[in-house]
Every structure is written in structure tokens, then in C-alpha cells.
């Protein structure tokens, strides 16, 4: 308990200090300034603009210090992250750049936790969750208080079929970093597990919390649309589906066929996990979206 409390304080202070340091005025920013400013962007709800701003800041850091392990790792993770978050119109180019950066960093710094985290993000975005699992486990071994690694590991467990193992990992992330900038997405994934296991009321509770924490994320609105649809709240479902379409960077929410083809990762068309998970997605998520008004074609 003492270790967990200490970890939560340390994580909260880290987030606060990043924001304060990034806001410090400076006439001659160096690479660290740009890194801190990029990380500070991630204390805001995720959006297309925030992803682009963070990437631009990490690029500036690299221009000043091309050998920066931290800048290369953060840039790679952010490029892969915006593919996962469906907030890019250039997924192939983003993943190619991320892969090159990760390869460089791990060659020079094989025990740098940030590089393994970035590789985990890359593998997830490529639709390879089984291979991402040891990367996040390595992050936890090197930095056991990494809330983000627990949550991403839960994501991988989810899509490889170990759904029952996912929620405890998400909850560990929430406990370690209850004020985390990404908390909305963590609530979202807890809601998804409940929805796939037909606990619709519980799913709605978590997905509404996710929407409040991160209203600009299309995925959250889409899953909430499905949950409302399954509950019979068709007007609310249609409104959420409309918002998902407005916020998405592509047309994946135009039809069931398009969404099925796109899958969870633009880097891996049609990917929805192992057959067990795909069957649950079809029986719950897609069924709810049909009730929300999403056509088949």
C-alpha cells in the first residue's frame, strides 16, 4: 500500500511538473524544452490537433539533438499512437517512421523503457498484440510504476482473447495514475470489456465517464452509440454515432462493412482480435451500431 501511494504521488507530481516546466518562458529553447512541451500536450484531451502539435515539438527536439533517445522514443510512440487513436490521414507513413525510430533507439539503448513502450505501441498499431505483450512486460520490469504499460498490456490481453485479464490491468493503471491525461481512454476500454460481456448498463457507466474525460475521441462515441443502441435508447445512440463520424479522420463509421474492413488498426485492415473476440464484437458492438442506425454497406 505504501509503495502504491508513493507511486501515485510520484506520477501526479511528474504530470504537474511537466506542465509547469513546459510553460516556463524561454528565448532559446533547447531539445529538452521541446520534449517537455510535447509531453505537456499530452496532459490535454487527445485530439487531431494535439497529436500533430506533440509530433511537431518532438521533431524540433530531434532537429536540435538527433541522438536523443527520449525524443526518438516519444516521437515513435506518438506516431503509432495517433494511428491507434484513428487521428491520422497518413497511417502507413506514420508507422514506417515509427518503426525506423524504434529500431534505431533499441539498437543503441536496449534497456530504455521508453523505447520498449514505443515498440509496443508500434506493434499494436500494426495489429500484432501478441508480439506487443513482451514489450509492455519489459516496460513494467524496467519501470514497475508505468501506469500506461499496464493499460496497454490489458489492451493486448483483450485482443488476444484473455478478456478476463484485461480489466484488472486497466484498473491498476487507473489506481497508479487516477489523474492521467489518458484516463478517458482507460475508462473507454473498461467499458468495452463490459459491453462485450453483455453488461450493457455497466458499459454505459464507464463509457459516459470516458466521454466526459475525452469528448474529442471518435472511438468513445462509437462504443457509446453501440451501448445505447443495445439498451434501446435509439435517439442517444444515433447522436453518438453522428459525433463519432464527425470526429473520425476517415469514413470507418459510415457502414458496418467499412468498419469491419478497417478493424481496430488502420495498419492491419480487418483486424478485430482472435476469433473469440471477433465473435463477441459482432454479437455486441456491431449489433448495437446497427440499432444506432449504421447501415450494412
VOGU-3710 file (C-alpha; in Angstrom, 3 decimals, decimal comma):
1> xxxxxxxxxx> 0,000/0,000/0,000  2,830/2,408/0,869  4,533/1,705/-2,453  1,305/2,276/-4,375  0,583/5,575/-2,611  4,147/6,705/-3,267  3,788/5,737/-6,926  0,548/7,691/-7,318  2,116/10,791/-5,767  5,185/10,491/-7,990
11> xxxxxxxxxx> 3,101/10,106/-11,150  0,852/13,053/-10,235  3,851/15,254/-9,470  5,532/14,240/-12,713  2,483/15,317/-14,727  2,265/18,614/-12,806  5,960/19,403/-13,182  5,944/18,663/-16,909  3,158/21,180/-17,387  4,835/23,842/-15,285
21> xxxxxxxxxx> 8,245/23,388/-16,899  6,778/23,415/-20,400  5,001/26,693/-19,646  8,229/28,349/-18,483  9,101/31,168/-20,909  12,427/30,815/-22,698  14,037/32,778/-25,515  16,347/29,953/-26,595  14,589/26,603/-26,279  16,773/23,506/-26,375
31> xxxxxxxxxx> 15,846/19,888/-27,101  14,651/19,256/-23,539  12,338/22,269/-23,709  10,677/20,868/-26,813  10,422/17,397/-25,253  8,724/18,817/-22,162  6,386/20,894/-24,296  5,488/17,823/-26,327  4,783/15,814/-23,198  2,726/18,685/-21,807
41> xxxxxxxxxx> 0,442/18,493/-24,840  -0,486/15,015/-23,636  -1,864/16,446/-20,403  -4,745/17,689/-22,585  -7,536/15,522/-24,017  -6,379/13,749/-27,163  -7,352/15,325/-30,479  -6,082/15,579/-34,050  -4,546/18,947/-33,269  -2,827/17,810/-30,074
51> xxxxxxxxxx> -1,295/14,781/-31,765  0,049/16,981/-34,549  1,390/19,553/-32,099  3,216/16,946/-29,990  4,772/15,382/-33,085  5,933/18,794/-34,296  7,562/19,529/-30,930  9,384/16,175/-30,828  10,588/16,794/-34,387  12,048/20,123/-33,240
61> xxxxxxxxxx> 13,775/18,375/-30,347  15,320/15,888/-32,757  16,466/18,664/-35,056  18,447/20,088/-32,141  19,609/16,721/-30,787  19,361/13,933/-33,411  20,751/11,347/-30,978  18,188/11,995/-28,223  16,897/8,613/-27,094  13,930/10,202/-25,341
71> xxxxxxxxxx> 12,874/12,370/-28,288  13,085/9,487/-30,750  11,133/7,164/-28,446  8,429/9,748/-27,738  8,102/10,630/-31,406  7,800/6,959/-32,397  5,235/6,275/-29,697  3,199/9,329/-30,655  3,218/8,488/-34,364  1,992/4,967/-33,589
81> xxxxxxxxxx> -0,420/6,347/-31,017  -2,235/8,609/-33,408  -2,713/5,643/-35,746  -4,232/3,690/-32,865  -6,370/6,693/-31,933  -7,653/6,997/-35,517  -6,364/10,557/-35,704  -4,138/10,493/-38,782  -4,639/10,658/-42,526  -1,226/9,071/-43,161
91> xxxxxxxxxx> -1,159/5,798/-41,161  1,308/3,976/-43,428  3,853/6,817/-43,354  3,423/7,259/-39,593  4,084/3,582/-38,903  7,082/3,457/-41,235  8,661/6,429/-39,468  7,859/4,993/-36,037  9,428/1,637/-36,938  12,642/3,276/-38,141
101> xxxxxxxxxx> 12,917/5,341/-34,941  12,241/2,371/-32,655  14,836/0,256/-34,458  17,449/2,986/-34,028  16,770/3,512/-30,320  16,699/-0,156/-29,338  19,956/-0,743/-31,196  21,704/1,873/-29,056  19,680/1,638/-25,811  18,163/-1,852/-25,472
111> xxxxxxxxxx> 17,178/-1,335/-21,824  15,455/2,020/-22,216  11,853/1,568/-21,037  10,540/4,326/-23,298  11,826/2,551/-26,394  10,086/-0,696/-25,447  6,894/1,238/-24,792  7,152/2,817/-28,254  7,728/-0,601/-29,819  4,659/-1,927/-28,025
121> xxxxxxxxxx> 2,638/0,949/-29,468  4,015/0,230/-32,938  3,201/-3,475/-32,759  -0,325/-2,732/-31,561  -0,848/-0,284/-34,420  0,368/-2,987/-36,825  -2,242/-5,389/-35,451  0,309/-7,589/-33,652  -0,836/-7,593/-29,993  0,739/-10,944/-29,114
131> xxxxxxxxxx> 4,169/-9,585/-30,001  3,458/-6,351/-28,129  2,825/-8,187/-24,827  6,525/-8,857/-24,006  7,356/-5,226/-24,847  4,939/-3,888/-22,228  6,054/-6,563/-19,769  9,608/-5,327/-20,295  8,489/-1,760/-19,587  6,904/-2,898/-16,305
141> xxxxxxxxxx> 10,057/-4,851/-15,390  12,177/-1,743/-16,009  9,668/0,750/-14,570  7,085/-1,036/-12,455  5,003/2,085/-11,846  4,335/2,683/-15,545  0,564/3,064/-15,492  0,433/3,314/-19,274  2,198/-0,023/-19,709  -0,362/-1,825/-17,519
151> xxxxxxxxxx> -3,216/-0,368/-19,558  -1,665/-1,230/-22,927  -0,906/-4,724/-21,677  -4,596/-5,007/-20,804  -5,432/-3,956/-24,381  -3,235/-6,750/-25,727  -4,823/-9,303/-23,409  -8,219/-8,134/-24,641  -7,476/-8,695/-28,315  -5,643/-11,970/-27,836
161> xxxxxxxxxx> -8,705/-13,419/-26,109  -7,782/-13,157/-22,412  -10,596/-10,688/-21,780  -10,909/-11,614/-18,098  -7,312/-10,457/-17,526  -7,844/-7,056/-19,121  -9,934/-5,153/-16,554  -7,558/-5,758/-13,590  -4,717/-4,338/-15,689  -6,780/-1,285/-16,661
171> xxxxxxxxxx> -7,763/-0,797/-13,037  -4,120/-0,986/-11,952  -3,333/1,793/-14,392  -6,188/3,898/-13,005  -5,014/3,309/-9,436  -1,458/4,312/-10,247  -2,434/7,411/-12,214  -6,020/8,476/-11,408  -5,438/11,928/-12,934  -3,694/10,630/-16,034
181> xxxxxxxxxx> -4,290/12,650/-19,228  -5,323/9,407/-20,960  -7,781/8,379/-18,229  -10,718/8,762/-20,622  -9,334/6,085/-22,916  -8,761/3,783/-19,961  -12,386/4,192/-18,892  -13,314/3,516/-22,514  -11,548/0,174/-22,561  -13,115/-0,919/-19,285
191> xxxxxxxxxx> -16,476/-0,042/-20,831  -15,667/-2,095/-23,924  -14,945/-5,203/-21,880  -18,269/-4,854/-20,085  -20,089/-4,335/-23,393  -18,550/-7,420/-24,995  -19,569/-9,431/-21,943  -23,155/-8,120/-22,303  -23,064/-5,992/-19,144  -24,587/-3,073/-21,052
201> xxxxxxxxxx> -25,540/-0,902/-18,077  -22,051/-1,163/-16,604  -20,564/-0,455/-20,024  -22,611/2,735/-20,375  -21,452/3,961/-16,969  -17,778/3,620/-17,910  -18,219/4,905/-21,466  -20,039/8,012/-20,240  -17,150/8,658/-17,866  -14,796/8,213/-20,820
211> xxxxxxxxxx> -16,779/10,707/-22,904  -16,680/13,280/-20,102  -12,913/12,900/-19,761  -12,168/12,897/-23,502  -15,042/14,225/-25,636  -12,926/14,565/-28,808  -12,205/10,857/-29,314  -14,338/9,185/-32,021  -13,929/5,650/-30,650  -15,577/6,540/-27,353
221> xxxxxxxxxx> -18,640/7,946/-29,100  -18,902/4,891/-31,362  -18,826/2,410/-28,492  -21,273/4,523/-26,509  -23,565/4,612/-29,565  -23,494/0,820/-29,601  -24,218/0,559/-25,884  -27,152/2,974/-26,119  -28,423/1,056/-29,141  -28,358/-2,252/-27,280
231> xxxxxxxxxx> -30,226/-0,623/-24,403  -32,908/0,672/-26,772  -32,043/4,360/-26,407  -32,061/4,936/-30,155  -32,008/8,744/-30,195  -28,977/8,899/-27,903  -27,343/6,129/-29,945  -27,854/7,994/-33,216  -26,433/11,204/-31,714  -23,285/9,431/-30,528
241> xxxxxxxxxx> -22,805/7,741/-33,897  -23,110/11,110/-35,626  -20,450/12,548/-33,322  -18,115/9,596/-33,963  -18,422/10,220/-37,695  -17,755/13,937/-37,273  -14,617/13,386/-35,205  -13,123/10,492/-37,188  -10,297/11,139/-39,643  -11,815/8,690/-42,186
251> xxxxxxxxxx> -15,158/7,110/-43,116  -14,915/3,975/-40,979  -18,196/4,757/-39,210  -20,149/5,077/-42,457  -21,156/1,387/-42,533  -20,666/-1,984/-40,880  -18,778/-3,179/-43,959  -16,377/-0,241/-43,820  -15,829/-0,602/-40,083  -15,236/-4,348/-40,402
261> xxxxxxxxxx> -12,678/-3,779/-43,153  -10,847/-1,111/-41,205  -10,713/-3,021/-37,925  -9,107/-1,697/-34,772  -5,920/-0,688/-36,524  -5,541/1,063/-39,889  -2,179/-0,705/-40,056  -3,959/-4,049/-40,136  -7,229/-3,938/-42,123  -9,967/-6,198/-40,846
271> xxxxxxxxxx> -8,271/-6,903/-37,514  -10,648/-7,392/-34,605  -8,685/-9,854/-32,499  -8,791/-13,623/-32,254  -11,988/-15,454/-33,354  -13,370/-15,450/-29,793  -13,144/-11,671/-29,612  -14,387/-11,137/-33,171  -17,488/-13,169/-32,340  -18,165/-11,026/-29,252
281> xxxxxxxxxx> -17,605/-7,826/-31,263  -20,150/-8,982/-33,851  -22,711/-10,024/-31,214  -22,482/-6,812/-29,188  -20,601/-3,853/-30,691  -21,753/-4,295/-34,293  -25,263/-5,285/-33,181  -25,539/-2,096/-31,152  -24,253/0,051/-34,027  -26,926/-1,421/-36,300
291> xxxxxxx> -29,541/-0,358/-33,748  -27,907/3,101/-33,690  -28,570/3,408/-37,429  -25,338/2,232/-39,050  -26,116/0,604/-42,427  -24,561/-2,657/-43,604  -22,973/-1,148/-46,731
//
